[in-house]
């Protein structure tokens, strides 16, 4: 846990596009405190719902068809 929290790169753990955990560097990189991010949707990082959905859908067809 200490290595995760003090890693020199930003790391986030997510489930269904919800931030379940992150290290201090990840929070710092995006301008938040850890306590503000835990349990939040990654949606807060996008300027619009359209961008959030567009990123979600990149590669979706390939995944669904078994090509990825």
C-alpha positions as CSV (number, residue, x, y, z in Angstrom):
1,X,0.0,0.0,0.0
2,X,2.9,2.4,0.8
3,X,4.3,1.9,-2.7
4,X,0.9,2.6,-4.3
5,X,0.3,5.8,-2.3
6,X,3.8,7.2,-2.8
7,X,4.3,6.2,-6.5
8,X,5.8,9.0,-8.6
9,X,3.0,8.5,-11.2
10,X,-0.7,9.0,-10.8
11,X,-2.6,5.8,-10.3
12,X,-6.4,5.3,-9.9
13,X,-8.4,2.1,-9.3
14,X,-11.8,2.1,-10.8
15,X,-14.9,-0.1,-11.0
16,X,-17.6,0.7,-13.6
17,X,-16.0,4.1,-14.2
18,X,-16.2,5.0,-10.5
19,X,-13.0,6.0,-8.7
20,X,-12.6,3.5,-5.9
21,X,-9.1,4.6,-4.9
22,X,-6.2,6.7,-6.1
23,X,-2.8,7.9,-4.9
24,X,-1.9,11.4,-4.0
25,X,-0.1,12.0,-7.3
26,X,-3.3,11.2,-9.3
27,X,-5.4,13.6,-7.2
28,X,-2.7,16.3,-7.5
29,X,-2.5,15.9,-11.3
30,X,-6.2,16.6,-11.7
31,X,-6.5,19.3,-9.0
32,X,-8.4,17.4,-6.3
33,X,-7.8,16.0,-2.9
34,X,-8.2,12.2,-2.5
35,X,-11.3,12.6,-0.3
36,X,-13.0,14.5,-3.1
37,X,-12.4,11.7,-5.6
38,X,-13.2,8.5,-3.9
39,X,-16.6,7.3,-5.1
40,X,-16.9,9.9,-7.8
41,X,-17.6,9.0,-11.5
42,X,-14.7,9.7,-13.9
43,X,-17.3,12.0,-15.5
44,X,-15.9,14.8,-13.4
45,X,-12.8,14.8,-15.5
46,X,-14.6,15.5,-18.8
47,X,-16.0,18.8,-20.1
48,X,-19.2,17.2,-21.3
49,X,-21.3,14.1,-21.2
50,X,-20.7,13.6,-24.9
51,X,-16.9,13.4,-24.4
52,X,-17.4,11.1,-21.5
53,X,-19.5,8.7,-23.6
54,X,-17.2,9.0,-26.6
55,X,-14.2,7.8,-24.7
56,X,-16.3,5.0,-23.2
57,X,-17.2,3.8,-26.7
58,X,-13.7,3.8,-28.2
59,X,-13.1,0.2,-29.2
60,X,-16.5,-1.0,-28.0
61,X,-17.4,-2.6,-31.3
62,X,-14.2,-4.5,-31.4
63,X,-14.7,-5.8,-27.8
64,X,-18.2,-6.8,-28.5
65,X,-17.3,-8.7,-31.7
66,X,-14.4,-10.5,-30.0
67,X,-11.7,-8.7,-32.1
68,X,-10.0,-7.1,-29.1
